[in-house]
Amino acid sequence: MRAQLPYSLKEIASVENLLEAWKEFIKGKRKKPDVQEFHLRLMDNIFSLHHDLASRTYRHGGYHAFNIFDPKPREIHKASVRDRLLHHAVYRVLYPFFDKTFIADSFSCRIGKGTHKALNRFREFGYKVGKNKTKTCWVLKCDIRKFFANIDHTVLIEVLRKYIPDTDILWLLEEVIESFSSAKLHVGLPLGNLTSQLLVNIYMSESDRFVKHKLKVKCYIRYADDFVIFSGNREVLEEYVLCIRDFLWRELKLELHPQKLSVKTLASGVDFLGWVHFPDHRISRTTTKRRMMRKVRQTEKPETINSYLGLLKHGNTYKLRGRVIERI
């Protein structure tokens, strides 16, 4: 039996939790007009949200959509301040519990994890499977097609039921989940919600469990919808593709992206999380280099330059760092 969330809606809806959630939410947003407006009547707004949650009359509002380029175009959906405060209140209670249920090698949107830890783990697995560069190391790299847009609400809610016995919390989560749909009704989560980050990790933890416990894969890394598996045997990885593809569609209504699926030797270079990895080093993608140098030429802010230099320290980028330093 899976671990059960030991909380009720009372912990999420409490005035104390809402106030703590507000402190976290407001960081870096104090000058935003909508945040300032909400803050003018903060306690009234807090008590109003508390009442609506406690009486189960809360209704999630709509979203404001806008596009960003980071580096590819993405559509972000921004909820109201009231709803985003609710997201933080939910996250504060649910994240510590669910984080303990995730596998160690899931690195996206988790405290103490992140891209740098994932990159180091990639290198560790490369050494392990490649026997310190004495054996051929094969890497299966996969990506989910239109990940956030294809999260099935019914499947997600059923996954949540496995962990959450409290029907009031399930009601609230369903209200948040059903507040948004992509191209299909009852499908998709919005990029921009704090709760979306947690919910997709809960969703994909079903796949993580399948890979680790059913397929018995030892060297597996997932970051959001990107994941890699290491093996000394190419045929084994090709068999994994068939099993994982079947599981994703049958259980989660997700598909592997056919153009972003590959089985390659580590020696030939494997593109993962913005770096091209080799047995004993990693280099930045060509497109990343070009984008970085274009932005460096357009800025004179030392903090921007220093952030790029800090990023480049994580790979073999001596010449590129020299080019960036020349711009200072």
N, C-alpha and C positions, 0 to 999 in steps of 0.2 A: 504494500500500500504506500502511496506517495505521501510526503509530508503535507500537513494541512495548515493553512494560514490560521493562526490562533487569535485573530482579531475580528471585530465586528465593525459595522458602519459607524458606531459611536466614536471609535478612535480616529477615523478619518474626518468626521464632521465636527469634532470638538473645537471649541473656540481656540484652545491652546494650540492645536495642530494647525489650524488655519492661520493663526498669527505667525507661527514659525515658518509656515509655507510662504507667507507674504515676505518675510525677511529674506528668504532665499530667492524668491521670484524677483524682487525689486532690484537686486544687484545689477548694476550697469544699465538700469532702465529708468532711473529717477527723473530724467529730463524728457521722457516721452509724454506727450500731451494726454494720452488716454490713461497712462499710469498716474499722472498727477491729478487728473480728474477723479479717479477712483480713490486716491489717497486723501482727498479733501474730506471725504465722508467715510474714512476707513472703517471705523468701528460699526457704523450703521451697515455698511456693505458686508462686513464680516458676519454680523449677527443675522443679516438677511440670508446669506449663503448657508449659515449654520442651520437656520430654521427650515429652509427648503430641503436641505439634505436630511435632517432629522425627520421631517414629515413626508419624505419621498415625493416632494412636489418639484424638485429641481429638474430643469430642462436645459440641456446644452444648446447654446446658440449656434449661429452659422459661422462662416469663415470668410476672411478676406484673402483672396489669392493674389500672389505676385511671383515674378520670375527672378531667379538669380542665376549666375554663371560661375560654377565652382567645381571644376573648370567647365563642365558641360551644363547646358541649360537644365534647370530644375524648377518645378512649380511648387512654391511653398504656400501652405494654407495656415493663416494666422487666426486664432480664436480671440474672443474678447478677453479683456483683463480678468473679468470674473471667472470665466471658464479656465483660463490659464492658471489662475490661482488654485482652482479646484484640481487641475492636473498635478500641481506641485504637492497639494495635500494628499492626493492618492499615492503619488510616487514615494512620499516620505514614509508611508506605512508599508507599501507593498515591496519596494525595492530591496530592503534588507533581507526580507524573507526569501524572495525569489532568487536573489543573487546566490544564495547558498545551494539552490537546486541546480544551478548551471554547471556545466563541465568546466574544468580548469582552463581548457584551451579555446574558450569562447572569449574574444577580446573586445568586442564592440560595445561602447556605452556602458562600461563597467568601471567602478572605482578601483584603482590600482592596476588596471589593465591598459588598453589603448594600443595604438599602432606600434610604438617603439617596443613594447613587450612582445607583441605579435611578431615583429621582425626578428627579434632575438630568438624567439622560439623556432621560427623558420630555420634560422641558421643552425640551431641545436639539432633539429630533426635531420637537416641535411648532413651534418657530420655523423649522426648516429646511423642513419640508413646507408650512407656512403662509406661507412667504416673508415672515417678520416681520409676520404678521397682514394680509397683502394678498391671500392666497388662502384658499380653504376647505380646512381640514385634516380629513380623515376618519380615524377611529380604529376599528379592529377590535379588540375585546376578547374573549378566550376563556378558558375555565377547563376543566380536566379533571374529569370526573365521578369522585368517590371515588378520588382519585389514588393514595394509598399502598395502599389496599385492592385496587386492580386491577392492580398491577404483576405481570406474568406471569413466573414464575420461569424457565421454559424460554427465553423470549425474552431475559430479562436475562442468563442464562448464555451464550447465543449471542452477545450483544453483547460480553460480557467476553472471549470467545474471540478476537474480532477484535484485541484489544490485548494479551492475556496468553498467551505461548507456554508458560509453565511450568505443567505439569499439576498439580503439588503446590499451587500457589497457587489454581488453579481448584478443586481438591478442597476447600480450606479455605473459599473463598468460597461454594461450593455448600452446604457444611455450615452456614454462617451464614445463607444465604438460605433454605434449606429448614427452618430451625429454627422458622419461623413461617408460618402461613397464615391468611388472613382467613376469609370465608364459604366460599370455594372452596379445595379442596386445590391446593397448588402455585401459589397466587395471593396476593399481598399482602406488604407489608413493614411492620414494626412502627414506629409513631411512638415515638421514644425512643432507638433505636439510632443511635450516631454513624455507623456504616457505612451506615445507611439514607439519610442525607443525601447521602453520596457516590454511592451506587448509583443513586438516583433522578436525580441530575444526569447520570450516565453514560447512563442509560436515555433521558432526554429530550434528550441531546445528539444522538441519532439524528434526532429531530424538528427540532432546531436546524439540523442539517446540511441537511435537506430544505428547510427554509424559506429558508435563506441561499444554498445552492448550486444547488438545483433550481428553486425559484421565483424566485431572484435578488432576494429582498427585502432592501432596504438598511436600512430603519428598522423594526427588530424588537427587542423587549425581552422577556425571559422572567425571571420570578421564581417558582421552584418550578413550580407547575402553572398559574400565571396568565401570560398573554402578550398583548402588544399589537403591532399592525402599523399604521403610519401610511401614508397615501396621499392624494393629491389627487383620487383617483377612487374613488367608492363602488363602482362595478361591478367594478373590479379586486379590491377587498377581498372582495366577495361570491363571486367566483370562487376566491379563496384559501381561503375557508371550505370549499368543496367538496373542494378538493385536500387540505387539511390533515386534514379529517375522514376522508377515504378513507385517507390515509397512516397516521394514528394507529391506525385499526382494523386495517388490513391488516398493518402491520409491528409495532405495539406492543400491540395488543389493548386500546386505550384509546378512550374516547368523549369528545367535547366535551359539556359540560353545557349543555343547550338553554336553561335559564332564565338562564344567566350568559353568554350570547353576545350581543353587540350590535355594531352599526355605527353610530356617531354622529359628529357634528361636534364638534371640540374646543371650539367656541364654546358648545355646549349643555351642556358639562360631562361629563367622563369619569372614572368612579370607578376608581381603580387604587391598590393598596397603601395603603388607608386614607385617601386624599385624593381630593377631587373637583378635577380639573384643568381649567383654562381657558387660553386663549392667553397671558395675561400674569400669571396668578396661580393659586394653588391654595388650597383651603379644606378644613378638616376635615369629615369626614362628620358628619351630625346625630347618628347613633347613637354615634359616637366621642365627640362633645362631651358627650352625656348620660352615657355611661359614665365619662368622665374626671371630670366634676363630681361624680358620685355617689361615686367613690373619693376625690376630694379632700376632700369633706365628711366622709368616714369616717376620715381619717387626720390625724395631727398631726406626722408625721415630715417634717422639712424636706428630707431627701434625696428623698422621694417627690414632693414639690411641685416641687423643682428638676428632677427627671427629666422631669416633664410640661412644665415651662417650656422645657427643652432641646428636647423633641420639637416643641413648638409653634413654635419659631423657624424651622422648615423650611417654614412656610406663612404665608398672610395671616391671622393670628389675633390681631390687636392687642386687640380687645375681649375675646376669650376669655382671653388672657393676663392682662388686667386683672382678670377675674373670679377667676382662680386666685390672683393675687397678693393679692386681698382676703381670701383664706382664711388667709394666713400670719399 
